[in-house]
Amino acid sequence: MWSTMKVKELSAVIIILLLLKYNLALNECRDTDNINCQSCGNTDYPREQFYRQNCMRSCGVCTDILTNVALRQQSVQQSSTKYGGVASRAVDGNTNSDFNIGQSCTHTPEGVSGWWCVDLQQLYYFNQIKIYNIQNRNYWGRLQRFEIKTSSSGQCSEQGLELATTCYKDTTSTIQSVYNVAGCNQGSSTSFSGKTVYVQSFNDALEMCEVEIFAVLGHCNSGYYSTSTSTCQPCDTCLNDSCDPNTGVCTGDCKTGFYGSKCQHNCSNGCLNNNCSKSDGTCNNCKRDRFGLYCNLTCGAECQPMPDQTATTCDKNGRCNECIMGRYSDGCDLNCSTGCDGGCDRNTSRCTNCIMGRYGKRCDMNCNTGCVGGCDRSGRCNNCIIVKQGDMVTTVTANVVTVLIKRHVM
């Protein structure tokens, strides 16, 4: 059991170290080791995936920029505060060194050593750390012989300070207005890097007007944005290939056929001319035989095809423009009466014409059996039958009864 637990703990440590190394690689504009980057593929933009991932520097996908990674960080702490000199003043971007002007300097209580800390949220390799001293010469010696401690994990706290590794100790003989630290000078620290950075004073209160921590970061070039992998993703679905280099959100509209904040979604294939709303993907218009907000529903087979092949056979609510012969209603889903000849009106179901022997609005009533040649829509016979009884012939027309007597010729 003991060995199993040790293996699990060791595995966890290895994974954490690999993640730290991987996260560190995210901030570099570089070429992958052992990859020949003399070629950048067949296209100018966007670079093919292989070159975006492996030849970022050589193929111009990104550029290294010296960046102050401490600027406006939210997680800053100090041992205690006096005169309103809160910890966040050291990363507010204001280097004014007069404590009484601009309210841009930190201050811990006098008489005891103080410490200050910033959590950079991830591990960085540092290029330089600059600490801006206060202007008042009566007190600026307080910063002399300060110490910088770093840690690759944890958060800013008293315990974190004790566990952090000493990287740099000030050994200058003269007081500086700005202390420039280009690397560690203590053997206990093997790398000028860290996630949390502590500054500790030993003379008196800790007063600083700005702490700048510079690291060389890879920034995606125009037309690309950084992702959670060690490469840049092209924003080639954004109009003019324009997007925010950090988030990938398109700065303008989408190219035809795409929608979403990053234009990362395809418009429905039912959209006419592949056009849809950038915000929600609803189609501007539908192709023929399609309906719905996304034109992903098919018009019913009861809809009459349109002569114009670009026109839809139903509207966006599914209502047929015209019904096929023999159907009526909005959806053309009801059958005209079997007595109709030539279909019926889609709104009233009134037959266009009646078949022989039928009458009425829906031609669902039979003409009188005495009718000859059917009847009109009101049921009036067109002609009537003729009755013969011996020498008497009775002709029945619509309104007249005529009796004819046959004369016998002797």
Buried (B, 14 or more C-beta within 10 A) or exposed (E): EEEEEEEEEEEEEEEEEEEBEEBBEBBBBBBBEEEEBEEBBEEEEBBBEBBBBBBBBBBBBBBBEEBBBBBEBEBBBBBEBEBEBBBBBBBBEBBBBEBEEBBBBBBBBEEEBBBBBBBBEEBBBBBBBBBBBBBBEEBBEBBBEBBBBBBBEBEBEEEBBEEBBBBBBBEEEEBBEEBEBEEBBBEEBEBBBBBBBBBBBBEBBBBBBBBBBBBBBBBBBEBBBBEEEBBBBBBBBBBEBEBBBEEBBBEEBBBEBBBBBBBBBBBBEBBBEBEBBBEEBBBEBBBBBBBBBBBBBBBBEBBBBBEEEEEBBBEBEBBBBBBBEBBBBBBBEBBBBEBBBEBBBBEEBBBEEBBEBBBBBBBBBBBBEEBBEBBEBEBEBEBBEEEEEEEEBEBBEEEEEEEEEEEEEE
